[in-house]
């Protein structure tokens, strides 16, 4: 039956929450525990954000633009970009010794421009976690991003543009350097980088 698509049906007893019926009778701030898990991260933060144990993980998820996700969102319902940003949020919660390498593939997928600007700040924070003042700890953190969004590309330290086209037409390095240098070229990405960089001035 492997040729059939996956089917997910909620349990009739727990309504897909995994909790016994008695759990619905325990309420905190007018919400039962199963109801809390059906709220978004932003809504749970507004309700319980003053609790330090909840504040840090909820804040990390919101920093990477995942505040709209339902708290108990199943893994199969996450897009690739959402799954990557969830892993970034987990990294923000742990103390990095430095020397870590993060590789991300299109983390901007489905993101609003404001969320992308927030994501850029988080990626810079991951790099800065490898520094102790001006001195590196064990080593600098590095973030490699496979991306097309010009707002993320313009915030990178170094770019490598592949081309000249896609699929069989691509795969060769056609330009590399800082965003400012690539913006002065005539590659497919250059005009988009120029527009973003000129708007930031």
Residue, then its C-alpha position, 0 to 999 in steps of 0.5 A: x500500500x506504499x503507493x497510497x498517500x499518508x492519511x492522518x485521522x485524529x483519535x476520537x477519544x482524545x481529539x488528537x491531543x493525546x490527553x485523557x478527558x480529565x485533562x480538559x477539566x484542569x484550566x489555567x487562565x481560562x484555558x485547558x491544557x489541550x486548548x493551550x496546545x491548539x494555540x499559536x506560539x504568539x498566543x501562548x507567549x501572550x498568556x504565559x510569557x512572564x514565566x521564565x521557563x516558557x519565555x526563552x523557548x517561545x521567544x526564540x521561536x518568535x525571533x525566527x518568525x515562527x510565532x504563527x505556528x500552532x504550539x503542537x504543530x505536527x512535524x509532517x505539517x512543517x515546510x522545509x524552511x519552517x523546520x530549519x528555522x525551528x532548528x535555528x531556534x533550538x541553537x539560540x537556546x544553547x550556549x555555543x562554544x564557537x566553531x559551529x558550522x550551520x548549513x541552511x537551504x532556503x530558510x526564507x521560504x514563505x517568509x514576509x519581508x519583516x520576518x526575513x529581516x528578523x531572520x537575518x538578525x538571528x543569523x548574524x547572532x549565530x555568527x557572533x555567538x562564536x566571539x567573546x568580545x573581540x576574541x574568538x572562543x574555540x572558533x568563529x561560527x559560520x553560516x552557509x546559506x543556499x538562498x535566492x532572496x536578495x535581502x538575505x544575500x545582501x546581508x552576507x559577508x561573501x557570496x558565490x553565484x552559480x549559473x549561468x542558468x538552472x538545472x543542466x545550465x547551472x552548476x558553475x561559479x560565475x561570480x564570487x565576492x562581497x554583495x557590493x562587488x557582485x552588485x556591480x557585475x552583470x550576472x543574473x543576481x546583480x540587478x536585484x542586489x543593486x536594488x536592495x543595496x541602494x534602498x538600504x543607503 
